[in-house]
Amino acid sequence: MEQEAQSFFDSAPPLRCRDDVVASVNRFLDIWKAASAIGQTRRIAIVTSGGTTVPLERRCVRVIDNFSSGSRGAASTEYFLASDYAVIFLHRRGSMQPFCRSLPDNPIQECLEPVDGSIRAREKWFDAVTRAVTGHHSAVLQKKLLKLEFTTLFEYLQILEIVGAAMKPVGRHAMFYFAAAVSDFYVPWNSMMEHKIQSDDGSMTMQLAPVPKMLGLLRKHWAPEAFCVSFKLETDVDILLKKARSSLCKYGMHAVVANELETRKNKVVVVTRKVEMVLEKGDCPDIELPLVNCLVARQTMYLQQQQA
Ligand code: PMT
């Protein structure tokens, strides 16, 4: 598996913003280290969010995409921040953002209006706009939120490697929360067409390679002490828990969140080695509130085990 992952990285197109990503992750960690040095160790959640795309051509015109909106990751980020975590929000460009979930699709034109030569929020949207601006502003001001963007699978996995390896010193205080929908199959860069695929020849067949799973690498090499939570999404409820249990063992996760496509906004099952907890939205504003609370408590137990 490690060899497959290595050859994925070796053949991937170089990450254009690599230096910027490394610098911003290091700056974020420097703040964490400075706080830890004076006894104020904060936990860090790395929340992955949204779906990766798989390009079909090097000069890319077409991609394979998936349905993920990033709503789970954005909502969870808000709750981690509220639980006093610092958050690295690794998200799909253009996907749902923390504190913006109540805004309409086109917020600038729908929520704002010109009044006497300046711009104001329309009354109907005032609360949502205030929440979006102040929530984000406060997290950034307190240096608790770092946003990193990806679009393609190549970008996502390369940034994940950078962040993963950087989290080693954070040890058990790091939580990886893999809510992103990561492509399972891709076209390797070295076998990808340079130019736009032509339609003149009628039907076509394309060979996709399996994407190497990186969760094992993260557990074994990048950040072996971090608390790791992955997600399992299925459309067939009969196989969901079985698959979640299997990925718990296969990749050494501390918890796997099992969710079914149709009911994912109302119900999830947190699967751990010892217990399986069914969480429902109930009276909560959304399912991510009980979910994040549950995982924060599990990480507390994990930290206490170390101290015992
Ligand atoms: O964004 P929303 O619209 O709110 O939807 C949220 C969600 C349904 C996408 C989310 O709750 C969810 O289930 N995300 C994981 C979906 C998924 O890709 O499942 P999977 O079975 O393909 O992958 C299992 C886990 O392995 C995932 O945590 C994934 O991040 C990780 N993975 C997958 C492939 C890969 N090559 N490497 C990985 O690390």
Residues whose N, C-alpha, C, O or C-beta is under 5 A from the ligand:
A	BS01	PMT	G50 F67 S68 S69 G70 S71 R72 F178 A179 A180 A181 V182 S183 V211 P212 K213 M214 L215 S230 F231 K232 L233 N259
